[in-house]
Amino acid sequence: MSTAMEIIPDNIGLNYVSCVSLKKKLKAQGFVSGSYFQKVAFYAKNDDVVEVAGYVFPSQRKNDKPHRAVLTINKSKQQVEESQCTCQIG
């Protein structure tokens, strides 16, 4: 586990998520800038794969218990390979 961001690709952004609409990408970006994330940690699984894990508050209920979210990022393919969340939708 690391909190150092040097294991995250420099060019990471909305372009890493290909199967989601622009509207949903912008909404996700709003979650990041709106401080809905806490305790973010980075795991280098190998040279190409990084896992980003943290806790996310529900969009309209910041007083509720946060959900745990995990993104698996492939740096060489420049894409999010997998995402998981403990919310009902997952």
C-alpha positions in Angstrom: 0.0 0.0 0.0 1.2 3.5 -0.8 -0.2 7.0 -0.6 2.4 8.2 -3.1 0.8 9.2 -6.3 3.9 8.5 -8.4 2.6 5.0 -9.2 -0.5 6.6 -10.9 0.0 7.4 -14.6 0.6 11.1 -15.4 -2.0 11.2 -18.1 -4.8 9.6 -16.2 -8.2 11.2 -16.6 -11.6 10.7 -18.1 -10.0 9.2 -21.2 -9.3 6.0 -19.2 -13.0 5.2 -19.0 -14.2 4.3 -22.5 -17.6 2.7 -21.9 -19.3 5.5 -20.0 -21.1 8.5 -21.4 -19.6 12.0 -21.1 -22.4 13.0 -18.8 -21.5 10.2 -16.3 -17.7 11.0 -16.6 -18.4 14.6 -15.7 -20.5 13.6 -12.8 -17.7 11.3 -11.5 -15.3 14.2 -11.9 -17.6 16.3 -9.7 -17.5 13.6 -7.0 -13.7 13.9 -6.9 -13.6 17.7 -6.8 -16.5 17.8 -4.3 -14.5 15.9 -1.6 -16.7 12.8 -1.7 -13.6 10.6 -1.4 -11.7 9.7 1.8 -8.7 7.6 2.7 -7.5 7.0 -0.8 -4.6 4.4 -1.1 -2.7 3.1 -4.1 -1.5 -0.4 -4.6 1.0 -1.4 -7.4 -0.1 -4.9 -8.3 2.7 -5.1 -10.9 4.5 -2.8 -13.3 1.4 -2.2 -15.4 -1.5 -2.5 -12.9 -2.4 -0.1 -10.1 -5.3 -0.4 -7.8 -6.8 2.7 -6.3 -9.0 2.1 -3.2 -10.9 4.5 -1.0 -14.2 5.4 0.6 -16.9 7.3 -1.2 -19.9 9.1 0.3 -23.3 8.7 -1.3 -24.0 11.7 -3.5 -26.8 13.3 -1.5 -26.0 11.9 2.0 -22.5 12.9 3.2 -23.6 12.0 6.7 -24.2 8.3 5.8 -21.6 5.7 6.1 -19.2 5.8 3.0 -18.9 2.9 0.6 -15.6 1.3 -0.3 -14.7 1.7 -4.0 -11.8 0.1 -5.9 -10.5 0.9 -9.4 -8.1 -1.3 -11.2 -6.0 0.7 -13.7 -3.9 -0.8 -16.5 -1.2 1.8 -17.3 0.0 0.2 -20.5 -3.5 -0.1 -22.0 -4.5 3.3 -20.5 -7.8 2.1 -19.2 -9.8 1.2 -16.1 -10.0 -2.5 -16.2 -12.3 -3.1 -13.3 -14.3 -1.2 -10.7 -16.1 -2.3 -7.6 -18.1 -0.6 -4.9 -19.8 -1.8 -1.7 -23.0 0.2 -2.6 -26.2 -1.6 -3.8 -25.3 -1.1 -7.5 -21.7 -2.4 -7.0 
